[in-house]
Amino acid sequence: MVLDTSEKYDLVNLIEYQDNSVVSIELMKKQTGTVTLFAFDKGEGLSEHTAPFDAMIQVLDGTLELTLGGQLYTINEGEMIIMPRDVPHALLAQTKLKILLTMIKS
């Protein structure tokens, strides 16, 4: 999906939930980073992995369970967390969940 610049968007309604799935839309892709919108059905997630860059997760709708470096976090709508690079993390949607992931490469 290519978004027009200088336009206003409703992030929560820009992506739809799909049963038993994780859906994503890359909103921006630059040399310095990416911005990706995700929708998770309840109980869906991402298994433990690492990223070579710092990343910020903003919860737009729902509740996220995040395991980051072995520590468990519950992140609710309107909250965010910054994940440092190279630290193992996993995500699990406690409810239907929409998040905005911003990865910073520099």
N, C-alpha and C positions, 0 to 999 in steps of 0.2 A: 504494500500500500504506500503510495506516495502522497504525503500531505502537502497542501499549499502553504507557503510561508505567509505570514501576516493574516492568518485566519484563526478564528476561535473554534475550539473543538471541545465536545463533552466527552472526556476520557472514559467515564463509566459506561456510556452508551455506544462507544466506538467499537466495542468488541462484545460478542455474545457468548454466553455459556453454551457448551455442548455436553450432552450426557456422557459420563465416563471418559472425559477427555481433558486435555490441556491444549488451549488454543493460544497462539501468539501472533502479534503483528509488530513488525519492526517499524517504528515511527520515524527514526532518524538513524543514519549511519554515516559517520565521519571518521577521518583518520584518528581523531582524538577520543572517539567513543561512540556508543550506541544508546538508543532509548527504545525499549521494547515493552509493549503492553501485553499482559497475559490474563487469561481467564481460566480458572481451574474449577472443575466440578468438585463437589464435596468429596473428600477422601483421596483425591488425586494429588500428585506431587512430583518432585524431582528427587531422584536418589542422590546420595552423597557424591559430591564432586568438588573440584577446586576451580578457580578462575585466576588467570594471570594478571588480573587488574582489580582495583577497588571497584565496588559496586554498591549502589544504594537501592534499597527496596522501599517503595511507598505503597501501603495498603490503601486501595481506593474503595473496596467493598469487601466485607467479610472479615474472617479471622485466619491468620497464618500461624502455623507452628514451624519455627525455624530452629534447626540444630546447627550451631555455628561453633566450630572448634570444640565440640563435645558439650557445649552448654545449650540448654533449651530455652527458647524465647517464644512468648506468645505476643503477636503483633496484631493489633486491631485496626479497624478502619480509621483513617486519619493519622496513623502512626507510621514511622519509618525507622530503618536501621541501616547503618553503613557496614558493609562486610569487607574486611581487609583482604587483599590479594593473597592467594596461595593458602588460605585457611579452608579446610574442608567444611562444607555446608550441605544441608538437605532441607527441602521444603515439603510441607504437607498442609493441604487445605482443610481446616477444621469445619468450614462452611463453604458454600460457593464463594469463590474468591477472585478478586481482580486486583492485580498489582502492576505498578510501573517500575521497571528495572532500568536503572541508568548505570552504564559501565563507563568508567573513565580510564583511558589508556595512557594518559600522560600526567 
